[in-house]
Amino acid sequence: MAKEAADRTTIDLFADEKRRGRPRSNPLPRETQLRVNKRNQIQRDKAKGLKRIELKVSQDLYDALNEKALASNISRSQLIECILKQSFDD
């Protein structure tokens, strides 16, 4: 029987080693946790109807966007979305 890394129901059946101290809060290795979390985030975004856009900007523009978003108490993503919407409204 093969061990499935994402299997949370029979994880103790294939325990590699027993350690002293507080048990791990998540039995999966960090790499697998990140992969599962990213997959869940993508599914949440799809359910909300969000699409991913990736762009590269200079460090100065990146810093300016961060400062403006922090001052406006919104995320950088929300700020960029507002800027894009305003440019289409004009």
N, C-alpha and C positions, 0 to 999 in steps of 0.2 A: 504494500500500500504506500502510495506516494504522499509526502507531506505537502500540504498546500499552505503557503505563507499567510494568505488572507483568511484562513479558516479560524474563526473565533470560538467555535463550539467544541472542538476536540483538541484545542491547543495543548492541554495538559497531557494528552495521550502521547505526544511526541516531544516532551520536554527534553531539551538538550542537557541541561545541568541544573542542579539545585543550588541556590545561593542563600547565604544567611542575610538577614536583614529584611527591610521592607520590600514586599513584592513590587515588581514593575507595574505601573499603572496601565500600561498598554503592552500586551504580549508581543506585538509585532516590532520588527526592527525599524529604526527611524526612516530608512529609505522607503520601506513599504508603507509606513504611516503617511509620508509625504505624497506618495503616489495615490493612495486611497483618498486622502484629503483633497488633492487636486481634482481627481475624478468627481468627487462629490460637489466641489465648487463649480465645476463645469456644468454638472447636471442642474444645480440651483440656478445658475445664470441662464441656461436654456429654458428652464421653466418660467423664468421671469421675462423671457423674450429678448435677452441681451445678446449682443454680438461683440466679438473681440476685435479690437483694432490695435495694432502695434506700430509705434513710430519711434524714431531716434531723434533726439534733440541735443543741442549743446548744453554744457554744464550750466552756463549762465541762465538759459531759458528754464532749465529744470529747477534751478534754485529759485527763480522768480515765481514759477508755478507753485512750488512748495510753500513759499512765503505767502502768496496770495490766498492759497487754499487754507492755510493755517489761520490767516487773518479773517477769512470769511467763515471759518468753522465748518468747512466742508472738505470732502476728500479731493485729491488731485484729479481723480477721474471725473467727479461731478463738476469740478471747475472747467475742465477741458470740454465736457459735454455742453455746459452753459455757453462757453465761448463759441463753439461750433454752431449751436442753435442761433445765437445772436448774429453770426455771420450770414446765416441763411435767411433770417428775417429781414435783413436790410435790402 
